[in-house]
Amino acid sequence: MLQGKHIILGVTGSIAAYKIASLASMLKKRKADVTVIMTQNATNFIHPITFETLTGNKCLIDTFDRNFQYNVEHVALAKQADAILIAPASANVIAKAAHGIADDMLTTTLLACQCPKIIAPAMNTRMFQNPIVQDNMKILEKYSMEVITPATGYLACGDTGEGKMPEPELLLEYLVKAVTPKDMTGLKVLVTAGPTREKIDPVRYISNHSTGKMGYAIARAAMLRGADVTLVSGKTELTPPIHMEVVDVLSAADMAEVVKSRAKEQNIIIKAAAVADYHPKYIADEKLKKKDGDMSIELERTEDILGYLGAHKPEGQFLCGFSMETENMIENSRKKLEKKNLDLIVANNLKQEGAGFGTDTNIVTLLSKTDTIQLPMMSKEEVADKLLSYIMDKI
C-alpha cells in the first residue's frame, strides 16, 4: 500500500522526535519515498543525518537552503506528497498550522500541501489540556486535518497523563489509511472474528484454535478502503484496528445477539468467526471436581447465526460466510452456500499447509452461485483485499 508513495514526515522540537527514526525506517522498508522536514528546535533532539541515512533523501530544515536541485522546494514537495504527518507536533507548530503561519520550511510546506494531513501532538499534559491548544486542534480538524489522540502515560517531564506521542506502529497505520484508495466510502460493513467460548463451569470452557487473524485483516482492509466497520470479536490476543467500532463477545449466544441487532443496517456482512456449534446444556455454578471414572458433558446446539442472517437478509445486502473444512471442501462449502442463502463463501482446508488457524497466510477458494476462484497462498491481508475487491465487483 505504501510502495512508491511520497510521504513527508514533519519533526518538531519534542523529546519524542527520536521515535520518528523508527517510523522513517518502517516506511522505507515498505518502499515509500520519505522526506523528513525538521524545525530548527527539532535538531536539538535528533540529528538530521539520522533521517538522511534512513531515508536516502536530504533532510530539510532551512527554507532558503541553496544546497539542493533548483526549484521552489516546499511547493515541489507539496505537489508530489501523498500524505504529510507532523509527529511529534509541538504546541507551537500546532498553533502556527491552525492560523496559517508559514515561517519555516515545515509550516510553509504544510500550507502548500493538498494531500491528507495528519497531526500527532506530543507535549506536557498541562500544555495539551490548555484551552488554547485544544481550540487550535479543533481548528485543524475544521480544515480536514486528522489529529491523533495522544497516548496517556509517563512523560519525559516526569508527569503522568495525556500528551504522549503514540508509538511508531500506530502512526504507520494512520499513514497507510491516508494513502489507501477509498472505494468503500459510505458502506457499512460488519465482520465477525475469533473464537467463541462456551462455559462449562467458572473455570473451564469449550473453544477452538481460531486466533482471529483473518477476520481482523478483513475488518482492517475494509476500514482502510473507507468503510464504516463494526468488528464483532471473540476473545483474541490481537490489537483491534483503528477507526472502527469493536464489540467484544465471549459466547456464541453473545455473538448472535450483537450481530442480529446490527444486521439490518449493514451493506456487507462477513462472518469470519469460528463460532461453536454446541455449548454445554448445563453450566455448573461451582468448579466441577475430578471423580473416579469417566465424565460426560451434555451438549446442545448453538444458534446458527449465518443461517439466521441468510433467512432474514434484506434486499441488496451482501452476505459472506467462511467454511473451514478438513475433507470434501468444495462440496461441503457449496452445500453451506445454498442452504444458508449466502452470496459468497470463503472455503479453506485446515489440513493444507499455509492455511487455517494461527498462520499469517491462507489459501482460500471463493465460491458463489456462479464462480469458483482458487487463490494461491498469500498473506491474510492480501486475502482480505482480494475478498473485498470481489465483493465490490458484485454489489
BAMARVO-231049 format. One record per residue (C-alpha): y, x, z. Coordinates in Angstrom, 1 decimal, padded with zeros to 4 digits. Layout:
BEGIN
north  east  up
Y  X  Z
...
// end
This chain:
BEGIN
north  east  up
000.0  000.0  000.0
002.4  002.9  000.6
001.3  005.1  -002.3
004.3  006.0  -004.4
006.7  004.0  -002.2
010.1  005.6  -001.3
010.6  005.4  002.4
013.8  006.5  004.3
013.5  007.4  007.9
016.7  007.5  009.9
016.6  009.5  013.1
019.4  009.3  015.7
020.2  011.0  019.0
017.4  010.0  021.3
014.6  011.9  023.0
012.2  009.6  021.2
013.2  011.4  018.0
010.2  013.7  018.4
007.8  010.8  017.8
009.1  010.3  014.2
007.5  013.6  013.2
004.1  011.8  013.7
005.3  008.8  011.7
006.5  011.1  008.8
003.1  012.7  008.7
001.3  009.4  008.7
003.4  008.2  005.8
002.9  011.4  003.8
-000.9  011.2  004.3
-000.7  007.7  002.8
001.1  009.3  -000.3
004.5  007.8  000.4
007.6  009.7  -000.7
009.5  010.2  002.6
013.1  011.3  003.0
014.5  011.8  006.6
018.2  011.4  007.3
019.3  012.6  010.7
022.5  012.1  012.6
024.1  015.3  014.0
023.2  014.3  017.5
019.5  014.0  016.5
019.4  017.7  015.6
019.7  018.4  019.3
016.3  016.8  019.9
014.3  017.9  016.9
015.0  020.4  014.1
015.4  019.3  010.5
012.9  022.0  009.3
010.2  020.0  011.1
010.8  017.0  008.9
011.2  019.1  005.7
007.9  020.8  006.4
006.1  017.4  006.9
007.7  015.5  004.0
008.3  018.2  001.4
011.8  016.8  001.0
015.2  018.1  002.2
016.3  016.6  005.5
019.7  015.2  005.0
022.5  015.3  007.7
025.8  016.0  006.1
027.3  013.5  003.6
029.2  016.3  001.9
026.4  018.9  001.8
026.7  020.7  -001.6
023.2  022.2  -001.4
021.4  019.5  -003.4
021.0  018.3  -007.0
024.3  016.9  -008.2
024.5  013.1  -007.7
026.0  010.8  -005.2
023.3  011.4  -002.7
023.5  008.3  -000.5
023.7  006.0  -003.5
020.8  007.7  -005.3
018.6  007.4  -002.2
019.6  003.8  -001.6
018.7  002.9  -005.2
015.2  004.3  -005.0
014.3  003.2  -001.4
011.6  000.7  -000.9
012.3  000.5  002.8
014.5  002.1  005.4
013.6  002.4  009.1
016.0  003.7  011.7
013.9  005.0  014.6
014.9  005.7  017.2
018.1  003.7  016.8
020.7  004.6  019.4
023.2  002.0  020.7
025.9  003.9  018.8
024.2  003.6  015.4
023.3  000.0  016.1
027.0  -000.7  016.7
028.0  001.1  013.5
025.4  -000.7  011.4
026.4  -004.1  012.8
030.0  -003.6  011.9
029.7  -001.8  008.6
030.9  001.5  009.8
029.8  004.3  007.4
031.0  007.6  008.9
027.9  009.8  008.3
025.0  010.3  005.9
022.7  007.8  007.7
025.1  004.9  008.1
026.5  005.4  004.6
023.0  005.3  003.1
022.1  002.2  005.2
025.2  000.4  003.9
024.2  001.1  000.3
020.6  000.1  000.6
019.4  -003.3  -000.6
015.8  -002.8  000.4
014.2  -004.1  003.6
015.9  -002.6  006.6
014.1  -002.1  010.0
015.8  -001.0  013.2
013.8  000.3  016.2
016.2  000.5  019.3
015.5  003.2  021.9
017.7  003.7  024.9
018.1  003.3  028.6
017.2  -000.1  030.0
020.8  -000.8  031.2
022.2  000.1  027.8
019.7  -002.0  026.0
020.4  -005.0  028.2
024.2  -004.7  027.8
025.5  -007.9  026.2
027.4  -005.8  023.6
024.2  -004.1  022.4
022.4  -007.5  022.4
025.2  -009.1  020.4
025.1  -006.2  017.9
021.4  -006.6  017.4
021.9  -010.3  016.7
024.4  -009.3  014.1
021.8  -007.0  012.4
019.4  -009.9  012.3
022.0  -012.2  010.9
022.3  -009.8  008.0
018.5  -009.8  007.4
017.7  -006.6  009.2
014.5  -006.6  011.2
015.0  -005.5  014.8
011.8  -004.3  016.5
011.5  -005.3  020.2
011.3  -002.2  022.3
008.3  -001.4  024.4
008.5  -001.6  028.2
007.6  001.5  030.2
008.6  004.7  031.8
011.8  006.1  030.1
013.0  009.7  029.8
015.8  009.0  032.2
013.3  008.1  034.9
013.8  004.4  034.9
011.1  001.9  034.1
011.9  -001.0  031.9
012.5  -002.2  028.3
014.1  000.2  025.8
011.2  002.4  025.0
010.6  003.0  021.3
007.2  001.7  020.1
004.5  004.2  019.1
004.5  005.5  015.5
001.4  003.4  014.6
003.3  000.2  015.2
006.3  001.5  013.3
004.0  002.3  010.4
002.7  -001.3  010.4
006.3  -002.6  010.1
006.8  -000.4  007.1
003.6  -001.5  005.5
004.6  -005.1  005.9
008.0  -004.4  004.4
006.7  -002.9  001.2
003.8  -005.3  000.6
004.4  -007.9  -002.2
004.8  -011.3  -000.7
002.7  -013.7  -002.9
001.6  -015.8  000.1
005.0  -016.7  001.5
005.1  -020.3  002.6
001.4  -020.7  003.0
-000.2  -021.5  006.4
-003.5  -019.6  006.9
-005.9  -019.9  009.8
-008.5  -017.1  010.3
-011.3  -017.0  012.9
-012.7  -013.7  014.0
-015.1  -012.1  016.5
-018.0  -013.4  018.6
-018.2  -016.3  020.9
-019.7  -016.0  024.4
-021.8  -018.8  025.9
-022.1  -018.7  029.7
-025.5  -018.6  031.4
-024.1  -018.1  034.9
-021.0  -016.5  036.4
-022.4  -013.0  035.4
-024.3  -013.4  032.2
-023.6  -014.8  028.7
-025.2  -015.1  025.2
-023.3  -013.4  022.4
-023.7  -011.3  019.3
-022.7  -007.9  017.8
-019.6  -009.1  016.0
-016.6  -006.8  016.6
-014.0  -009.0  014.8
-013.0  -006.2  012.3
-013.5  -008.3  009.2
-011.6  -011.3  010.5
-008.7  -009.2  011.8
-008.5  -007.4  008.5
-008.2  -010.7  006.7
-005.5  -012.0  009.1
-003.5  -008.8  008.8
-003.7  -008.8  005.0
-002.5  -012.4  004.8
000.4  -011.6  007.2
001.4  -008.6  005.1
001.4  -010.8  002.0
003.9  -013.2  003.7
001.6  -016.0  005.0
002.2  -017.8  008.3
-001.0  -016.8  010.0
-002.9  -018.1  013.0
-005.7  -015.9  014.2
-008.3  -017.6  016.5
-010.2  -014.8  018.1
-013.2  -014.4  020.3
-013.4  -011.5  022.8
-012.9  -008.2  020.9
-011.6  -004.7  021.6
-009.2  -004.8  018.7
-005.4  -004.8  018.9
-004.0  -008.0  017.4
-002.0  -007.6  014.2
001.8  -008.1  014.4
003.7  -011.2  013.2
001.1  -013.9  013.8
000.0  -016.4  016.4
-003.1  -015.1  018.2
-005.2  -017.7  020.1
-007.9  -016.1  022.3
-011.0  -018.1  023.0
-014.4  -017.4  024.6
-017.0  -020.0  023.7
-017.9  -021.9  020.5
-016.5  -025.1  022.1
-013.2  -023.3  022.8
-013.0  -022.2  019.2
-013.9  -025.6  017.9
-011.1  -027.3  020.0
-008.5  -024.8  018.8
-009.5  -024.8  015.1
-009.8  -028.6  014.9
-006.4  -029.1  016.5
-004.7  -026.9  013.9
-006.8  -027.6  010.8
-004.9  -030.3  009.0
-001.7  -028.3  008.7
-003.4  -025.3  007.1
-003.3  -024.5  003.4
-006.2  -022.0  003.8
-008.9  -021.7  006.4
-011.1  -018.6  006.5
-013.9  -018.8  009.1
-015.0  -015.2  009.6
-016.0  -015.5  013.2
-019.6  -015.2  014.3
-020.0  -018.4  016.2
-023.0  -019.1  018.4
-025.4  -021.7  017.0
-026.7  -022.5  020.5
-025.5  -022.5  024.1
-027.3  -023.0  027.4
-027.7  -026.6  028.2
-027.0  -026.0  031.9
-024.7  -023.3  033.3
-025.6  -022.1  036.7
-022.8  -022.1  039.3
-024.2  -019.1  041.0
-025.9  -015.9  039.7
-029.5  -016.6  038.7
-031.8  -014.5  040.8
-034.7  -012.5  039.5
-038.1  -014.0  040.2
-041.7  -013.1  039.6
-042.9  -014.1  036.2
-041.0  -015.2  033.1
-037.9  -017.3  032.8
-036.7  -019.6  030.1
-033.2  -021.0  029.3
-032.9  -024.4  027.6
-030.5  -024.3  024.7
-028.7  -026.9  022.7
-026.7  -026.9  019.5
-023.1  -026.0  019.5
-020.7  -028.0  017.3
-020.8  -026.9  013.6
-017.1  -026.1  013.2
-017.4  -025.2  009.5
-019.3  -028.4  008.8
-016.7  -030.4  010.6
-013.9  -028.8  008.5
-015.7  -029.4  005.3
-016.3  -033.1  006.1
-012.6  -033.6  007.1
-010.9  -031.3  004.6
-007.6  -032.7  003.4
-006.7  -032.7  -000.3
-005.5  -029.3  -001.5
-006.8  -027.3  001.4
-008.9  -024.2  000.6
-011.9  -023.7  002.9
-013.8  -020.4  003.0
-016.8  -019.6  005.2
-018.8  -016.4  005.8
-022.6  -016.1  005.6
-024.4  -013.3  007.4
-028.0  -013.1  006.2
-031.0  -010.8  006.5
-033.0  -012.3  003.7
-032.5  -014.6  000.6
-028.8  -014.0  000.9
-027.6  -015.7  -002.3
-030.0  -018.7  -002.0
-029.2  -019.4  001.7
-025.5  -018.9  001.2
-025.3  -021.3  -001.8
-027.1  -023.9  000.3
-024.4  -023.5  003.0
-021.7  -023.7  000.4
-022.9  -027.0  -000.8
-023.9  -028.5  002.5
-020.6  -027.8  004.2
-018.3  -028.7  001.3
-016.8  -025.2  001.0
-014.6  -023.8  -001.7
-015.9  -020.3  -001.2
-018.4  -018.5  000.9
-018.5  -014.7  001.5
-022.1  -013.5  001.8
-023.4  -010.2  003.1
-026.7  -008.8  004.2
-026.9  -007.3  007.7
-029.7  -005.0  006.7
-027.7  -003.4  003.9
-026.2  -000.1  004.9
-022.4  -000.2  005.0
-022.3  -004.0  005.6
-022.4  -006.1  008.7
-021.2  -005.8  012.3
-019.3  -002.9  013.7
-018.7  -000.9  010.5
-015.4  -000.1  008.8
-016.9  -001.0  005.4
-018.5  -004.1  003.9
-020.5  -005.2  000.9
-019.9  -008.8  000.1
-020.6  -011.4  -002.6
-018.1  -014.1  -003.3
-019.8  -017.4  -004.1
-018.2  -020.6  -005.3
-019.5  -023.5  -007.3
-018.7  -021.6  -010.5
-018.6  -017.9  -009.5
-020.8  -015.2  -008.2
-018.8  -012.0  -007.7
-020.6  -009.0  -006.3
-018.1  -006.5  -004.8
-019.1  -002.8  -004.2
-018.9  -001.1  -000.9
-015.3  -000.9  000.2
-013.2  -000.9  003.4
-012.8  -004.2  005.2
-009.1  -004.0  004.4
-009.9  -003.8  000.7
-012.4  -006.7  001.0
-009.7  -008.7  002.7
-007.3  -008.1  -000.1
-009.9  -008.9  -002.8
-010.8  -012.1  -001.0
-007.2  -013.3  -000.7
-006.5  -012.4  -004.3
-009.4  -014.5  -005.4
-008.2  -017.5  -003.2
-004.7  -017.2  -004.6
-006.0  -017.4  -008.1
-007.8  -020.7  -007.3
-005.1  -022.6  -005.4
// end
